[in-house]
């Protein structure tokens, strides 16, 4: 199912890929940094179009998206490849495999599977969706026609062309910063430049009415500096304001950084405190099941309105219009509480 890409232009006898901020200049019979966008016969092709590496039914809170259709079931899938080379990637067997492999499934079949599993949306995740944008686009357009929403989990290292390409089908994104967005950290451990392209992406996504949530993976010893966090938080606050949900995620040892320890909970709590001091109304800790900072608290009265354990919702104290049952304050949560919100199990999808 190899398909000609949409996001490219001709330049100096070669092809300029426009799928992400790298904007690789690719010659004939060459492949971009991601490993799955190649030039043949003077055209750019998406080599993983219709090829799925992994698929699963997830709770939307796993993305994490906690202010968008809470409790929903989403059909999540990936291809292979990535535009980054993160040394700590938990999905390195997918993202760092730069090959046009996978089980062949068409966009139409993906939507059929999502509906069969009673999913409420589709999530493009596990590897960077920017690099398989055309596959996501064709799937997303069909999904919307069937009443499904579309979300992405992304590093946000996008081009403005990609933002415009996805705006007609994309409803929500989780944008993942790493190590507080330090430029030195990013260059060494992800192979990307500093956070500016990511900040521009969230600005442009927000302008187009796409729901955005932010995560920041806090990596001990090399990416947990609070002063760097303050710099990043100010930039995010200036772009998106106080109601943007921001999640500080606990690192666990993996891939080439398996020698590092888990992030101390106290380090995460310190980041949470800084975010609240900046004026963020909704800060969360991730990968710390049972911690009180997993919960949602009303910014007006301070009472807990959503209690969680990991990806599960345990208590719900909001009215249908997302107003606090205690004081009537309207929380900025899109959609409605899913009928699956209190489900305990989610299915694997075997391809």
C-alpha positions in Angstrom: 0.0 0.0 0.0 2.9 2.4 -0.6 1.3 5.8 -1.4 2.6 9.1 -2.7 3.0 11.6 0.1 1.2 14.9 0.2 3.6 16.9 2.4 6.5 17.7 0.1 7.8 20.1 -2.5 10.6 20.1 -5.2 13.8 22.0 -4.4 17.1 22.1 -6.1 16.6 18.9 -8.0 15.6 17.0 -4.8 12.5 16.6 -2.6 11.9 18.7 0.5 9.8 16.7 3.0 7.3 18.9 4.9 6.0 16.4 7.4 8.0 17.7 10.4 10.4 20.4 11.6 13.4 18.5 10.1 12.2 19.2 6.6 14.7 16.6 5.2 16.0 17.3 1.7 16.0 13.9 0.0 17.6 12.7 -3.2 16.5 10.0 -5.6 16.4 6.5 -4.0 17.1 8.1 -0.6 15.1 8.0 2.6 14.4 10.7 5.2 15.6 10.7 8.8 12.4 8.9 9.9 13.3 5.9 7.7 9.8 5.6 6.1 9.5 8.5 3.7 11.5 7.9 0.5 12.0 9.3 -2.9 11.4 7.1 -6.0 11.0 8.4 -9.6 11.1 12.0 -8.5 8.2 11.7 -6.0 8.1 11.3 -2.2 6.3 8.2 -0.9 5.1 7.1 2.5 6.4 3.6 2.7 4.3 2.6 5.7 1.0 3.7 4.3 -1.5 1.0 5.3 1.1 -0.9 7.5 0.4 -1.1 11.2 3.1 -2.0 13.7 0.9 -2.1 16.9 -2.7 -1.7 17.8 -4.6 -1.7 21.1 -7.8 -0.4 22.7 -6.8 2.1 25.4 -8.5 4.4 27.9 -8.0 8.0 26.7 -6.4 8.8 30.0 -3.4 6.7 29.0 -2.5 9.2 26.3 -2.7 11.1 28.6 -5.8 13.2 27.8 -7.8 13.9 30.9 -9.8 17.0 29.8 -11.2 15.4 26.6 -14.0 12.9 26.5 -13.1 11.4 29.9 -13.2 7.6 30.2 -13.4 7.1 26.5 -12.1 4.0 24.7 -9.8 4.8 21.8 -8.4 2.5 19.1 -4.7 3.2 19.2 -2.2 2.3 16.5 1.2 3.0 15.1 3.5 2.4 12.2 7.3 2.1 12.4 9.9 4.9 12.5 10.4 8.3 14.1 11.7 11.8 13.5 13.6 11.6 16.9 16.1 9.1 18.3 15.3 9.2 22.0 17.7 7.2 24.0 15.1 6.4 26.6 12.2 5.5 24.3 9.9 2.8 25.8 8.6 2.0 22.3 12.1 1.8 20.7 11.3 -1.5 19.0 8.7 0.4 17.0 10.1 3.9 16.8 13.7 3.1 16.1 13.0 0.4 13.6 13.3 2.4 10.3 11.6 -0.1 8.1 8.5 -0.3 5.9 7.0 -3.2 7.8 3.7 -4.0 9.5 0.4 -5.7 9.1 -1.4 -4.4 6.0 -4.6 -2.7 7.1 -6.4 0.0 5.1 -7.9 3.2 6.6 -11.4 1.8 6.1 -10.5 -1.4 7.9 -9.0 0.6 10.8 -12.3 2.5 11.3 -14.3 -0.7 11.0 -12.2 -2.3 13.7 -12.5 0.8 15.9 -16.3 0.7 15.6 -16.4 -3.1 16.2 -14.5 -2.6 19.5 -17.0 0.2 20.5 -14.3 2.8 20.5 -15.3 6.4 20.6 -12.1 7.7 18.9 -8.9 6.8 17.2 -5.5 7.7 18.5 -2.3 7.9 16.4 0.4 7.0 18.8 3.3 4.6 20.0 5.6 6.2 17.3 5.5 9.8 16.0 2.4 10.3 13.9 3.8 13.3 12.0 5.8 10.9 9.9 2.8 8.9 8.8 0.5 11.9 8.5 -1.0 10.9 5.1 -2.1 7.5 6.6 -3.5 9.2 9.7 -5.2 11.8 7.5 -7.1 9.3 5.3 -8.1 7.3 8.4 -9.1 10.4 10.3 -11.4 11.7 7.6 -13.2 8.4 7.4 -13.4 8.2 11.2 -15.1 11.6 11.5 -17.7 10.6 9.0 -18.6 7.7 11.4 -18.8 9.9 14.5 -15.3 9.1 15.9 -12.9 11.7 17.2 -9.2 11.7 16.4 -6.3 12.4 18.7 -2.5 12.2 18.5 0.3 11.6 20.9 3.3 13.6 19.5 6.6 15.2 20.2 5.2 18.3 18.5 8.3 18.6 16.2 6.0 19.6 13.3 5.9 21.9 10.4 3.2 24.5 9.8 2.3 22.6 6.7 1.5 19.6 8.8 -0.7 21.6 11.2 -2.7 22.8 8.2 -2.9 19.3 6.9 -4.4 17.7 10.0 -6.6 20.5 11.2 -9.7 19.2 9.3 -9.8 15.8 11.1 -7.7 16.2 14.3 -9.6 16.9 17.5 -7.0 16.7 20.3 -3.3 16.2 20.9 -0.9 15.3 23.7 2.4 17.1 23.1 5.3 15.5 24.9 8.2 17.7 26.0 11.2 15.8 27.4 13.6 16.8 30.2 11.9 20.3 30.6 12.7 21.1 27.0 16.4 22.0 27.6 18.1 22.5 24.2 21.3 20.7 25.4 19.3 17.8 26.6 17.3 17.5 23.4 20.3 17.6 21.2 22.1 14.9 23.1 19.3 12.5 24.0 16.7 13.0 21.3 18.7 14.2 18.3 16.4 17.2 17.9 17.1 20.9 18.2 15.6 23.0 21.0 11.9 23.4 21.9 11.0 26.3 19.7 9.4 24.2 16.9 7.3 22.4 19.5 6.1 25.7 21.1 5.2 27.0 17.6 3.2 23.8 17.0 1.1 24.1 20.1 0.5 27.8 19.3 -0.8 26.9 15.8 -2.8 23.9 17.0 -4.5 26.1 19.7 -5.3 28.8 17.1 -7.1 26.2 15.0 -9.3 25.1 17.9 -7.6 21.7 18.5 -7.6 20.6 22.2 -4.0 20.5 23.6 -2.6 18.8 26.7 1.1 18.9 27.6 3.4 16.3 29.1 6.9 16.8 30.4 8.9 13.6 31.0 11.2 14.3 34.0 14.3 12.3 33.7 16.5 12.1 36.9 20.1 13.4 36.8 20.0 14.6 33.2 16.6 16.3 32.7 15.0 17.4 36.0 16.3 20.9 36.5 13.7 23.1 38.1 15.0 26.3 36.7 14.7 24.9 33.2 11.2 23.8 34.1 10.3 27.4 35.1 11.6 28.7 31.7 9.5 26.1 29.8 6.4 26.6 31.9 6.5 30.4 31.4 6.6 29.9 27.6 3.7 27.4 27.7 1.7 29.7 30.0 2.2 32.6 27.7 0.9 30.6 24.7 -1.9 28.6 26.2 -2.9 30.3 29.5 -3.8 28.9 32.9 -6.3 26.2 31.9 -4.0 24.0 29.8 -3.5 20.6 31.5 0.1 19.9 32.1 1.3 16.4 33.1 4.7 15.7 34.7 5.6 12.1 33.9 7.7 9.7 35.9 10.6 8.3 34.0 11.4 4.6 34.2 14.7 3.0 33.0 14.5 1.8 29.4 16.5 1.4 26.1 19.9 3.1 26.3 19.2 4.9 29.6 18.3 1.7 31.6 21.1 2.6 34.1 19.2 5.6 35.4 16.8 5.4 38.4 13.1 6.0 38.4 12.2 9.7 38.9 11.9 10.4 42.6 8.3 11.3 43.4 9.6 14.3 45.4 11.1 15.6 42.1 7.8 15.3 40.4 6.0 17.0 43.3 8.5 19.9 43.1 7.6 20.4 39.4 3.9 20.3 40.2 4.4 23.0 42.9 6.2 25.2 40.4 3.4 24.8 37.9 0.8 25.8 40.4 2.8 28.8 41.5 2.9 29.9 37.9 -0.9 29.9 37.9 -1.7 26.6 36.0 -5.1 25.5 37.2 -4.6 21.9 36.2 -1.3 20.1 36.9 -1.0 16.4 37.1 1.6 13.7 37.9 1.8 10.6 35.6 3.0 7.1 36.2 2.5 7.4 40.0 -0.8 5.4 40.5 -2.7 6.5 43.6 -1.0 9.8 44.1 -3.4 12.7 45.0 -2.0 14.8 42.1 -3.5 12.3 39.6 -6.9 13.8 40.5 -8.7 16.9 39.2 -9.5 19.7 41.6 -11.9 22.5 41.1 -9.9 25.8 40.7 -12.7 27.7 42.4 -13.5 25.8 45.6 -10.6 23.4 45.7 -12.6 20.2 46.1 -11.7 17.0 44.2 -14.1 16.6 41.3 -12.4 13.6 39.5 -10.6 10.9 41.4 -8.3 8.6 39.4 -6.1 5.6 39.9 -3.7 5.3 37.0 -5.8 5.4 33.9 -9.1 4.6 35.7 -11.7 7.0 36.9 -12.9 6.1 40.4 -15.1 9.1 41.3 -16.9 11.8 39.3 -18.3 14.9 40.8 -19.1 17.0 37.8 -22.5 17.8 36.3 -23.2 16.9 32.6 -22.1 20.4 31.6 -18.8 19.9 33.4 -19.7 22.2 36.3 -18.5 21.4 39.8 -21.3 19.8 41.9 -20.0 21.7 44.9 -19.8 25.3 43.7 -21.0 25.4 40.1 -17.7 26.4 38.5 -17.4 25.2 34.9 -14.3 23.2 34.2 -12.7 23.4 30.7 -13.3 19.7 29.9 -14.4 18.9 26.3 -17.0 16.3 25.4 -18.9 14.2 28.0 -18.2 11.4 30.4 -18.0 8.1 28.5 -20.2 5.2 29.2 -16.9 3.2 29.4 -15.5 5.5 32.1 -15.6 2.9 34.8 -14.6 -0.1 32.7 -11.8 -2.1 34.3 -10.6 -3.9 31.2 -9.4 -3.0 27.7 -8.8 -5.3 24.9 -5.7 -6.1 22.9 -6.0 -6.1 19.2 -4.3 -9.0 17.5 -3.2 -8.2 13.9 
